[in-house]
Amino acid sequence: MLTKAQIESYRENGYLVVPDAIGPDRVTKARAKLAELIEASRRVPASDAVYDLEDAHTPANPRVRRIKDPHKVDKVYADLLAAPEITDLVAQLIGPDLRMEHTKLNIKPARGGEPVEWHQDWAFYPHTNDDILEVGVMIEDCTLENGALLVIPGSHRGPVFDHHYDGYFAGAIDPAAPGLGIGTAVPVTGKAGTISLHHVRTVHGSKDNLSERDRPLLLFGYCAADAWPLKSDAFKDLDSFNARMVRGKPTIEPRLRDVPVRMPFPPAPHQGSIFENQRLVKGRSFAEAM
């Protein structure tokens, strides 16, 4: 369980790193399944329901940016999503009743895995309240050299920045935006088995991976059950919505909080994953050393 000091640190800084949260057996299984998936991607010519591929992807040189919905792809990831090692900690921060917002496994391949521009997850999926956070499970060691997550401490207590560019939702903040403070960003690093947790409004991004090691990061988005999505396409019907509960009980009484919201419309011309949305501004944040 989290200590009082850890909880206070999360509230103050908008993120937390917990070493050795996931045991070596789970990490080994997650890593082995990912290796199988990357090998199988050699037979996949273009991005599909499972794979988000880099433009340079070929059978001889597989370049997988992301495994989509990994909890649907294999039980090892579904088990981790609901694992007490994670949900016990999340419940201490946003409450006992937890719903999955999404899952994804970002690879950031060695020798050129692309950067992710500065952004707030809240910009992509605003809700009735912001008791929402992202857990990152480090399947391999995450270092500054292989493109570890970078976060701006305390940014979750500030504004929701504009993520639009040239009239479209690009999913990225202008790095010159007043008050952004990217000079204060810190890396979220750790050994395999470490998890990170960051608030849905915390500004974060990551540089490209120029090392010789992939940086796979399994990402789980958790919402308090009474945080209901504001985007109409996020809700199909009550049964499927409640099926996303991973802990506790659902509710039909959304909790409303006075939180800033800017809707992610109109969509980007290449609407899709964050990599597709950010094509409009790709590389802008990290064109020069921070």
C-alpha positions, 0 to 999 in steps of 0.5 A: 500500500502507498504511504501517506508521504507517497499519497501527498507527493502524488497530490502535490506533483501529479505523479508517483513512481513505485519500484518493484510493484510488479513481480518478476514472473508477471514481468517475464510473461508480459515481456515474452508475449510482447516478443511474440507479438512483435515477431508476428507483426512481420506478417502485418503490412499496415496498422490494424486493430492490434498493431500501430506500426511506424511508416518504416515497418517491414517484414525484415525490420518490424517497427511496432509503435503500439499494441492496441488494447493489449488486455484484449490481445492476451490474458497476461495483460488482462490479468495485470489490468486487474492485478491488486498490485496495481489496483490497490494503489490506484484505489488509494488515489482515486477511490475504490470503484475503478473503471478502465478508460483504455489500455495500450502498450507503447513500444518506442523501438530502439534506434529511432522510436519517435517522440511524443509531444507534450500533452495532457491525457485529459485533452483526449477524454474529458470527464465529469470529474478528473479522478482519473490517472494513468499507470505505466508498467515498465516491462523493461528498464526505462531510462533517459537514453531510451525515451523514458516518460517526462513529466512536469511536476505540479502541472495537474493543478494548472490550466488545461492547455490548448492541444489544437494546431491550425484549427484541428485537435492535434493532441499536442501543446505548443512548447512555447505556451505561456506557463507550460514550464518544460524546463522543469520536466523530470524523467520517470525512470525505473527498473523493469517491474516499476510502475508510474502513476500520473494524474490525467491533467499532468503534462507529459511527453517523451523524446525519441529513443536513440538507444539500442534497447526498446522501451516498452511501457504498458499503459492502463487508464483508470477512472473513478466509477463516477467519472463519466465521459463527456465525448459521445463516442466514448459511450455505447450502452450501459452494459458495455460501459459497466463491463469496463469496471475492474474493481468495485461497483458501477454507478449511474450518478456521475459526480460533477466537479468544476474542472476546465474542459476543452473538447477535442474537436474538430478531429485531426486529419489523420485521426487515430492514435496519438501518433497519428493525431500528432502528425501535424506537429511531429517533432516540434517539442524536441527539435532541440535539446531540452 
